[in-house]
C-alpha cells in the first residue's frame, strides 16, 4: 500500500495527526489511530483526524482517540482541522470563515491569518451546550442543571466522593471544582476511575478546575480514550458553562491549561465560542504495514 501523507499539528499542546481521505468510513481507521498515535512505535498524538468530503459543510471532520474510539467533538482538533484545510487550499475562504461537519452538527469557524497568509488562530462556534443528564449518558431523575452529582470511586486505598457538574458539548463532560491548585490533584489516580464510572454510559471526560476570578480559571483534564492531555477545547467550554451556570464567572473567560490558554465566551444562552491557536509541527508520510 502507498504511504499516507499527514500533518502533525497541535492546538494548545493537544496534538493530532491529520490525514485526508476521499472515503466517508473505513473499518481500519480505529486500528490505524492506535498505531499512529502510539508515542513509542508511531507518530505520537492524542488523536487521529480525518479530513473528509462533506455534503453539509466545506469539509467533514472525524476524530479517533489514541485508544481507537471515535470522539464526537474536539475543540482543539477542529482548530487544527481548519488550519489544515485553509493552509492546504482545500477550502476557498478569503474571509477566513469555514463550515465544518461534525457528529453534533455543522460548526462555523473563523480563522485569523498571520502575515505570511497562514492560519494563526481560529474562533469556533462550538454549538449550544446541553445540561440534561441524558446528554452525557447519565440516567438519573434530576432536572437540569446538575451541578453537584456525587461520583464515588475507589483508588485501591480509600473511597473518594467527587461532586461533578454535567455538561455536554456534543461529547460528555464531568466537571469538578476545587479550592487548591489543579496541579496537585491526583488526576492520574482518579481520572480513569471517573472516566469509566458506571454512571456514564459512554464514559466521560473529566475536568478539575479552580476559579481564580470571574474572568480566569485554571484546569486539568482527563480525556476519554486518551488520558491526561495538555489541553481540551470542548472541556474548556464545558468548564466555563458549568462555572457560568453556577454564577462564578462572567461571559468571557480565559482558561489556563498545562499547554497554554484558551478564550471562551458564553452569555448563558445559545452557542459557546472557543478561540485559540493552531500550529503545524511537521509534515511526513505514514508507511502502512
N, C-alpha and C positions, 0 to 999 in steps of 0.2 A: 504494500500500500504506500501511496505517496505521503511525504511528510505534511504535517498540518502547520501552516503558518499561524503564529499567535503573537499577541502583545501581552507583556506582563505590565500590570498597572496597579495603582493604589489610590484610595481616597482616604485621607487622614490615617494612613497606616494599615487600613483594611485592604488586603491585597487580593488580586484576581488575575486569572488568565482569561483572555478574550479570544474566541475563535469564531470565524464566520462559517456559516453553513447555509446551503440553499434548501435544506430539509426542514420540516417542522418538528420532527421527532426521530429518535434513533434509540433502540433498546440498549445500545452500548454506551450511551452517554454517562450513566451513573458510574460504571466501571472506569471510564476514561477520566471522570472527575477525581475518583480516588487515586488513580495513578498520577495524574498531572499535579494534583495538589499536595502530594506527599513531599515533605520538606527534606527528605533524605535521598529518595530514589527518583523523585520527579522534579518539576519546576519549583514547587512550593507555593502554596496560595491558600487563602481562606475559602475560595470558591472558584468554580469554572463557569464563565458566562458565554452563552452562545448568542451571536448576532444573527438574527433570522429575518426573512421577509415577513411582512405584516399586511393583513387585509384592512386593519383599522387604524394603524399609525404609520409613522415613517419607517420604523423597524420594530421588530418584536424581540424582547429580551427573555431568555430563560436562564436561570442560575441554579447550579448544583453545588451543594455544600461539599466540604472536604470529605465527608463520610459517604458521599454519593446520593444523599437525599436531596430532593428538589425544594428550594425555598420559594415562597410566593412572591417575596419582595425583598429588595436590598437597596437602601438609600445611598450608601457609598458606591455600590455596584452600578446603580443607574447613572451616577455622575461619570464614572469611568466609561460606561457604555456610550453616553452622549459624546464625550471627548473622542472616543474611538471613531464613532460614525462621522463626526464633523471633521476631525483631523484627516481622516482617510478619504473624505469627499464622497462618502456613501449617501449622504443626505445634503441637499441644497438648502441651506438655512442662513442666508446673509444677515438676517436679524438675530440669529442665534437661537431661534425657537424651534424646538423639535418635539414630536409626539411619539412616546414610547409605549408599545403594547406590552402589558404585563398580565400576570394572572388576575390581580384585583381589578384591572381595567387599564384604559389608556391614560397616561400621565403626561402632563406638559412640563417641559424643561426649557430653561432659558440660559444659554451659555454666555459667559463674558470672555472676550478674547484678549490674549497677550499681544504685545507689539508685533510679534512675528506672525500673527494670524492664527496661531493655535489656541485651543481652548485652555483657559487658565482656571476657571471656576464655573460651577453650574448651580443654578437655583431650580429646585424641583418642587412642583406642587404634588405632594405625596397623597392626596386624597383625604377624605374625612375619616377621622378615627371612629372606631366603634368601642363603646364601653360596656356592651352587653356581654355577660359571661360566656354565652354560647359562641360568640365570635372568636374567643380564644380556646374553644374546645372544653369549656368547663360547664358541667351540668349541675347547677345549684339553683335553688329557689330564692333568688335575690334580685331586686330591681337594680338597674344601673344608676349611677356608677358604683362599682365595687372597689373600694379603696383600701380595705384592710382585711382581706381574706387571710386567715391563718393557714399557713402551709407548714406542716410538721415533718421534719426529716431527721434521720439518724445517721450520724457520721462514723459509726463504729464505736464511739465512746459515750455519746450522750445525745438526747433529743434536742433539736433546735426548732422553735416555732417562729416562723418568719411571716410578718404581715406584708401582703403584697397588694398592689393595685393592678387591676386587669385592664389592658388596653390592646386593641387590635389595630395595627396599621396595614391591614391586609395579611399580616402574619402575627402570631401570638406573642404577647409580652407580659411578664410579671415584674412589677417594679417595686422595690423596697427602699424606703428612705431611712437613712441612719444619721446619727449625730456626729460620728467620728469620720476620719478620712477613709474613703473607699480603698485607698492603697493598703490599708491594714485589715481589710475584710477578708476572711478565709474563703475567697471565691472559688479556688480550685477544689476545696473540700465540699462546699455546699452547692456550687453551681450545677454540677452534674446531677445532684440529687433533686434539685428543684426542676431542672430540665425534664427529667424522667419521672416526676411525681405522678402518681395515678390520677390526680385531679385533672391533668392536662391530656386530653385525648390525643392530641397531635404533638406532644412535647411543647416546650416553650422556650423563648429567650428570657434571660433573667438579668435585670439591671439593678445595680446597687448605687444609690445616689445620696449625695449630700447637697443640700441647698445652701449656697454661700450667701446669696442675697436675692432680691426679686428679679434680677436680670442675669444671674450667673449660677450654674450648677456644675458639679463635677461628678463623674460616674465611671464605673467599670461595667463590663458586660460579659456574660457567658452566653455565647451564641449557640442556638440549637444546631446540632450537627457539625459543629466546628470546635467549640471550646472557647477559652478567652481570646478575644481579638482586641486589637488596638483601638478599634472604633466600630460603631454600628449606627448607621444613619437612621434606619427605622426605629432602632432602640432609643436614640436621642430624641426622636419625635415622640415616642411613647412616654418617655420620661417627662418631657415638657407638658404633654397632655395631662398626665397624672398630676403633676405639680400645679398646673393651672387650674385643674378641676378642684384641687384642694385649697385653692386660693393662696398658694405660696409663692407664685411668680407672676410677672406681668406678661404682656403679649409677645414680647421679643426677648429671647433668652440666648445667652452664649453658653454652650455646653462644652466643658473641658473633658477630654478623654485622654488616655495614655498616648494616643497617636496624634493629638492636636485638638483643634477646636472646630465646632460646627455652630452655625447660626440657625435657630429655629424660631418660626413665627406662627402663633396661633392665638386667635382672639376669643376662643371658647366655642366658636361655631364654625362650620364649614371646613375647608381644607387646611392642612398643615403645610407650611413651606419650609424646605430644608435647603440651606446654602453651604457650600464648602468647595474645597479644591479637588482637582483630579489630576493625576500625573502618570505619564508613561515612564516605565522603568527601563525596559529593553524590548527588542523585537527579535524573535527567533523562530525555530521550527521544532515541532514535536515529532520525533521518529517513532512511528507506530510499530508495534510488535507484529 
